[in-house]
Amino acid sequence: MGTITKRLNKSGQVKYTAQIRLRRKGVIVYQESQSFDRKQVARAWMTRREAELAQPGALDSASRKAVPLKNIIARYLEEYERIRPLGKTKRATLCAISETWLGGVLDSELTSQKLVEYAQWRISKEGGGVQAQTVGNDLSHLGAVMGVARPAWGYEVDSVAMSDARKVLRKLGMVSRSRERDRRPSKDELDKLLSCFFELQDRRPSAIHMPKVIAFAIFSTRRQEEITRIRWEDLDEQRQSVLVRDMKNPGQKIGNNVWCHLPDEAWKILQSMPKSGREIFPYCSDSISASFTRTCKFLEIKDLHFHDLRHDGVSRLFEMDWDIPRVASVSGHRDWNSMRRYTHLNGRGDPYKEWTWLGKIIAAPVELGARVPSEADPGLARAVQAKRRPVN
């Protein structure tokens, strides 16, 4: 049962303090108090709280210690990466959110109002003066954390707080989708890139074979992370297709394995790689991105991303008059809206017909160096030999 105590505060005003104490076997297991100006209001609050605490599980929920958002984010990062490494952008964004004032907000206080306030702060000069697209990205990554916080770990996170905040922010024009890119590499830019990378191969034969990676990205339409995950065992020789593991998908990333057709050019590049390990392109995805970005800067090629090669590859297939289902069999897209973002046509016909670089890229030797298991180790040698067997 609760009690109401009348007292005077420092300014001499009358206050009524309603106090609730719950006992189990003579021991106080929970207590809570609140002060009010009127006795009737104090009694109404006490009656309502006693009824709430009588509900199944309510006492455990009320007794739990509140947890700040930064702790929830840290747990998400730790447990997610046990399954698969996070992308650099997502990890950096979540870590940055943890360092802001929002990271100190307790789980039970993470309301739609707090999220709207955070978005307004980010757009302000004090919060970095970012664009609406950046705010949208912040909330998208944070939404992934909030989506699992309650059902997976029992944190008191409002399940509709993010969706409510997004509705408000969209009406205010404070969140938007990322700008659709229409950038494709020109033949002149590819000439410069490939010439530079082949010169690098002459000096450092065991470096990442960027010419093969670049050409494979264009003709296969694969993302850089997907390229580095492809294994020899993932190939289907009869169908000329590859199993793309954990293909990017908004609703399912882990375990979203999709069979994709490989056009002839991509298949020939892939078959030109040495069959000396499990992965066909045993390179680090971040290293590929860094090498591409660094070389573009050196050659003064403006605003070209490695991912633009995928745009180029998908657009090329449409320029060759492939229909949507056939293009989707290569790119892995599931709907036209997603595919449309990658389609920017420059004409009709195959822009890479009789491309002189293709033959040189296919014929180029590859040295994997330390990326290949040592044959001196019997255990690793047996594993390598097993992977060299023909795929059924």
Secondary structure by P-SEA (a helix, b strand, c coil): cbbbbbbccccbbbbbbbbbbbbcccccccccccccccaaaaaaaaaaaaaaaaccaaaaaaabbbbcaaaaaaaaaaaaaacccccaaaaaaaaaaaaccccccccccccaaaaaaaaaaaaccccccccaaaaaaaaaaaaaaaaccccccccccccaaaaaaaaaaaaaccccccccccccccaaaaaaaaaaaaaaaaacccccaaaaaaaaaaaacccaaaaaaccccccccccccccccccccccccccbbbbbbbcaaaaaaaaaccccccccccccaaaaaaaaaaaaaaacccccccaaaaaaaaaaaaaacccaaaaaaacccccaaaaaaaccccccccccccccaaaaaaabbbbbcccccccccaaaaaaaaaaacccc
